[in-house]
Amino acid sequence: MIPFKRVFDENRGLVIPVAAALVLNVIAYVAIVYPLGVRVRNAGRREETAASELLAAQRDDQASAAMLQGRDRTDTALKAFYKDVLPNSLASANRITYLRLAQLAEQHHLRYSHRSAEPETNPQGPLTRLRITTVLEGDYQNVRRFIYQLESGPDFIVIDSMTLNQDPEAGAPLQLSLSLSTFYQPEHGA
Amino acid sequence: MLRTNLSTKPFYNERAVHSAVALVGLVAVVLTLFNVTQIVLLSRRQSDLNGRAAAAEQQARQLRSHAASLRKTIDPKQLDAISGAAREANVLIGQRLFSWTDLLNRLETTLPDDVRITAMRPRVEKDGAVTVVMGVVGRRVEDMDRFMANLEANGSFADVYAREENGTQDGLRLATIEGRYLPK
């Protein structure tokens, strides 16, 4: 049997420091290392939360910037559309639908039998519509060419609808009723 | 056999005791190294994580504040007006791009001899689809039906139907035909 007391007494100088070192290590682990590990895990969670918040904030910032850019781009494009594509006044709208339509009809041997025009404001939008009703007479092929020229031309004229009529008696010309529109931005104060 | 130990200082294996103490001492050294390493590593990691979290929180605050200041410069009424104007412009451009020539070409290839188109009106729906309403005159219902079948068969139209039909005094059928136009 090992005489523990004697062994301890005889090796006190070695056993006590080693035992103290062991105990101190256990105390250090419980008091310092483990809580530090917990704090690191918490810091990790805080960092993850902060990273996802940062991502959300970046998206928010990008969305706001995109909204601003989109507004500016749309505004610029709209201004260019109003200035470069659409007629800039009632007079200009009238010119492209009155003189040029008459010239186009004449060019395609169509007889201009009626034309009426009326501006129509849109309270919800910035554009005023000039609605034109026109009646032309001629043969079908010329009507087709006229329509092609009208829709492929540079002027912003929209064909809203068309009505074709032909008298049943032989040789009667085809009657084309066109409902057209063009749009313009009224000048300020107009 | 004599079993009693008569020595005043009985023998025990000192080497084994020293070895055991040395082993425990080694464990203590390893534990000390482990604890010290953990303390250093964990402290650095904590400091690093806290620093990154603080930086991210700070940056997030700045970005949110920047986003809020950007949004403040946007007038909602002005934005609505621009959106409305853009929608209107897109609808107008869509109408302007509608090709009547293409529509007439396709109708010519589908129109039976005894059917005549008297009126046409395209309508741009909210989803961008184009519905064409046509006034058609023919002698017989069969001809009208063939016309509608032809429109769908050549892929020009879908969902074609006769919305209304009346007979005239001279025996003709007057129909209003509606269908979803499928431009090329």
Interface residues (C-beta under 8 A of the other chain):
Chain A: I2 P3 R6 V7 N11 L14 V15 V18 A19 A21 L22 N25 V26 A28 Y29 I32 V33 L36 G37 R39 V40 A43 G44 R46 E47 T49 A50 A51 E53 L54 A56 A57 Q58 D60 D61 A63 S64 A65 M67 L68 R71 T74 D75 A77 L78 F81 N122 Q124 G125 P126 L127 R144 I147 Y148 E151 S152 F156 I157 V158 I159 D160 S161 M162 T163 L164 N165 Q166 F183
Chain B: P10 Y12 V17 H18 V21 V24 G25 V27 A28 V29 L31 T32 N35 Q38 I39 L42 S43 R45 Q46 L49 N50 R52 A53 A54 A56 E57 Q59 A60 R61 L63 R64 H66 A67 A68 L70 R71 T73 I74 Q78 L79 A81 I82 S83 G84 A85 A86 E88 A89 L92 Q95 R96 F98 S99 W100 T101 L104 R116 I117 T118 A119 M120 R121 P122 G135
